[in-house]
Amino acid sequence: MSSIWDEMRRMQENMDSLFSNFFSTEPLIGHEFLLEDSSGKKGDLVTSNYRAPISDLYETEKEVVAELDLPGVNKNDIQVNVTKDSIEIKAEKKNEVKQENKKKGMFRLERSFAGFCRKFALPKNVDADKANAEYKDGVLKITVPKLKVEEKKKKLLEIK
């Protein structure tokens, strides 16, 4: 039986998760959430195999840049989709370890899977068609150039 303090801690963790993801476009990826069974009753906490990679998103005068840490991921296992509204990154890291010890007749096979997923909203003044991505030393760098916006001419009116 859980105490009131366990319930308070669980509520605090849920609130922390909610507010840490307030500006995220995909709040459940890489975080715990409650599953509902067929009766609509809340079940156990479940953690997704996908997690949000550590990321930097910044803007210069000419472009918007996203840099994501994807350690141990093969370049061919990364998908990047850029639209006029957002950047979406998905990556999978698969490991298969085989160990055999012939002296004792033991054999062990282990597989693990981890994935990264992240989505960023983009400002309205970007050119998604000219975006490019580069992956080096476990860091994915996505660059999206900005569109040139002409300043609107102002006309000073004489008040009569």
C-alpha distance (Angstrom), angle and dihedral (degrees) to the residues before:
residue distance angle dihedral
M1 . . .
S2 3.76 . .
S3 3.75 123.2 .
I4 3.77 127.3 -131.0
W5 3.82 88.2 -103.7
D6 3.81 91.1 58.7
E7 3.79 89.3 52.1
M8 3.83 91.5 47.5
R9 3.83 90.9 50.5
R10 3.82 91.1 49.2
M11 3.81 90.4 49.4
Q12 3.82 90.7 49.7
E13 3.83 91.3 50.6
N14 3.80 91.1 49.9
M15 3.81 91.4 49.2
D16 3.83 91.1 48.1
S17 3.79 90.1 50.9
L18 3.79 92.0 47.4
F19 3.80 94.7 51.1
S20 3.81 95.3 40.8
N21 3.81 88.0 58.0
F22 3.78 98.6 39.5
F23 3.81 93.8 114.3
S24 3.81 96.0 35.2
T25 3.80 118.3 109.3
E26 3.82 92.1 -146.2
P27 3.81 106.5 36.2
L28 3.82 99.7 175.3
I29 3.77 99.7 53.2
G30 3.76 110.3 110.6
H31 3.79 94.3 -0.2
E32 3.75 136.7 99.0
F33 3.77 119.7 -98.3
L34 3.79 137.5 169.4
L35 3.78 118.1 -102.6
E36 3.78 119.8 -143.7
D37 3.79 121.4 -141.5
S38 3.81 124.2 -142.8
S39 3.82 91.4 -81.5
G40 3.81 91.4 55.7
K41 3.81 92.3 -110.6
K42 3.80 115.8 143.3
G43 3.78 113.5 -112.5
D44 3.79 137.5 -171.0
L45 3.76 125.8 -37.8
V46 3.80 112.4 -92.6
T47 3.79 127.4 -165.5
S48 3.81 120.7 -149.3
N49 3.81 119.6 -128.0
Y50 3.79 86.9 -131.5
R51 3.76 118.5 80.4
A52 3.76 135.2 -179.0
P53 3.82 111.0 -102.6
I54 3.78 121.0 -132.1
S55 3.80 104.2 -90.3
D56 3.78 143.8 -176.7
L57 3.80 119.5 -156.5
Y58 3.78 118.4 -174.5
E59 3.76 141.4 157.3
T60 3.79 131.5 -137.1
E61 3.80 128.9 -174.8
K62 3.82 91.0 -89.4
E63 3.83 106.6 29.4
V64 3.79 151.8 13.5
V65 3.81 113.9 -120.1
A66 3.82 130.4 -163.2
E67 3.80 120.2 -170.9
L68 3.81 118.8 -172.0
D69 3.80 131.1 -175.2
L70 3.82 109.4 -130.8
P71 3.82 103.8 167.2
G72 3.79 117.5 -166.9
V73 3.80 94.5 5.1
N74 3.79 119.2 134.5
K75 3.82 113.7 -125.4
N76 3.82 90.1 -124.5
D77 3.83 91.2 58.1
I78 3.82 94.1 61.5
Q79 3.81 123.5 95.7
V80 3.80 120.8 -168.5
N81 3.80 121.5 -174.1
V82 3.79 119.1 -174.7
T83 3.79 123.2 -171.2
K84 3.78 130.6 169.9
D85 3.83 87.4 -94.1
S86 3.80 106.4 37.8
I87 3.79 153.6 3.7
E88 3.81 117.3 -126.5
I89 3.80 121.3 -168.5
K90 3.82 126.0 -171.7
A91 3.78 124.6 175.4
E92 3.79 134.0 171.2
K93 3.75 128.5 -154.9
K94 3.81 115.8 -163.5
N95 3.79 125.7 -175.0
E96 3.76 128.6 -175.0
V97 3.79 117.8 -175.6
K98 3.80 121.5 -170.2
Q99 3.77 120.2 -172.6
E100 3.76 125.6 176.3
N101 3.77 128.3 -175.3
K102 3.83 107.7 -168.9
K103 3.83 94.6 -175.7
K104 3.80 94.5 64.3
G105 3.81 97.3 27.4
M106 3.81 91.6 -117.8
F107 3.76 124.7 147.7
R108 3.80 127.6 -178.0
L109 3.79 130.6 -175.7
E110 3.79 121.4 -177.1
R111 3.77 129.7 179.3
S112 3.75 128.2 -171.2
F113 3.76 132.8 -176.2
A114 3.75 130.0 -165.0
G115 3.75 129.6 169.1
F116 3.76 138.7 -168.8
C117 3.77 124.9 -147.5
R118 3.77 130.3 174.1
K119 3.78 136.9 160.8
F120 3.80 126.4 -165.1
A121 3.78 128.6 -169.0
L122 3.81 114.4 -127.7
P123 3.79 128.4 -146.9
K124 3.81 116.9 -106.3
N125 3.80 96.0 -109.9
V126 3.84 100.0 70.0
D127 3.80 131.7 110.6
A128 3.83 103.7 -134.7
D129 3.83 91.8 -178.0
K130 3.82 91.0 66.3
A131 3.82 96.9 47.1
N132 3.79 118.7 126.9
A133 3.80 136.9 -170.7
E134 3.79 133.1 -150.9
Y135 3.82 127.5 -172.3
K136 3.79 119.6 -160.8
D137 3.82 132.7 154.5
G138 3.82 93.7 -8.8
V139 3.82 94.7 -51.2
L140 3.80 122.2 111.9
K141 3.80 114.2 -155.2
I142 3.80 118.6 -166.7
T143 3.80 119.1 -171.8
V144 3.80 122.7 -166.9
P145 3.82 115.8 -175.8
K146 3.77 120.4 -136.0
L147 3.77 122.8 -121.1
K148 3.76 116.7 -115.8
V149 3.76 109.1 -109.5
E150 3.75 117.1 -159.6
E151 3.76 116.7 -136.9
K152 3.76 113.2 -116.0
K153 3.76 114.6 -115.8
K154 3.75 115.7 -115.7
K155 3.73 124.4 -143.9
L156 3.76 119.8 -159.3
L157 3.76 109.6 -138.2
E158 3.76 123.2 -146.6
I159 3.77 110.6 -131.5
K160 3.82 112.7 -134.7
